[in-house]
Amino acid sequence: MPTETIAGHTVEIDSDGFMTDAAAWNKEIATELAKRSGLQLTDKHWQVIEYCRKDAQEKGEAPGVRRITQNAGVSMREMYQLFPKGPGKLAALISGLAKPKGCI
């Protein structure tokens, strides 16, 4: 597996740039990944990120955007505002999770 240094931490990533070990994730990594994507994280972003990590831990896979909007207290419109250009993938990436199933 290739590695990348993100916010001073060396992490393994897959061919799409997603972290392969969610346990290696931390808030500094999330902040750096968001910055690389042109985002500055707000409380609403963290609400989604925390939901994604909790859900993935319970279900064994990153949640898709539909599950996020149904359970994290954000609308589909908010998801696209918070995580433009592929909110499911971008939320998973910043959350240190694998690419959600069903995302292209």
N, C-alpha and C positions, 0 to 999 in steps of 0.2 A: 504494500500500500504506500502511496506517496504521502509525504508529510508536508506540513506547512506551519510556519510560525505565525501565530495570531496573538496579538497583544502580549508578546513575550512568552507564549506557551506553544510548544511544538505538539501538533495534533495530527492524527492520521485523517486523511480525506479520501473520498472516493473519486471516480473519474468526473463526476459532476460538481465537485467542490464541497460536498456535504460531509460533515464530520462522521466518522465511523464508530466513535465511542462517545455516546451522550454523557457518560460519567466524566469525561475530560473537559466538558463545557463549564464555563463560569460567566459571571456577568460582564467581566472585562472583555472576554471573547465576543459575547453578544454585542457589546457596544462597538467593538472594532468591526465586526461583520456588518452591522447596521451602517456604520460610517462608510465602509467600502461600497455599500449599496445606495449611498446618498441619503440616508435616514438619520435623524436624531431621535432617539427613543424617548417617548413620552410615557406617562402612567398608563395610557390606553394600550400602547405597544406592550408594556410589561404585563398587563392583564392578559393579553393574548399569548405571550411567550410563556408565562407561568401556567396557563391552561394547557398549552401544547405539551409542555414537559410533563405535567401531571398526567394528562390523558395518555401520552405515549408510554409512560411508566406502567400505567394500569392495563393498557391494551396491547402493548408490545410493538406498536407502530405509530408513526406520526399521524395526527389527525388530518383529514382533508378539510378544505375550506368550509364545506357544508356543516360538518360536525363542529367546527370552531364557531360558526355563526349561530348554531343552535344551542350551544352550551357555554360560550365564553362571555356572553353579554355584549356582543357587538353585532351589528347588522352586516349584510353583505356589502352594502355601500361603504360602511366604515372600514371594512377589511381592505377594499380597493384603495381607500384613501390612506390607510396606515401602511399597507404593503403593496404599492403599485406594481403593475406588470407581473402578475402571478402571485397573488397573496398567499396561497397555500404553500408554494415552494419557498417563497421568501421568508414566511413566518417559520417554517421548519428549519431553514438554513440558519437563521439568526438564533433559533432555539437550540441549535446543536444537534438536531435530529436528522435522520435519513429523509430523502425525498419522499413525500407522501405517495402512496400507491394511487394510480390514476392520474398523476401529474405527468405531463409530457416533458 
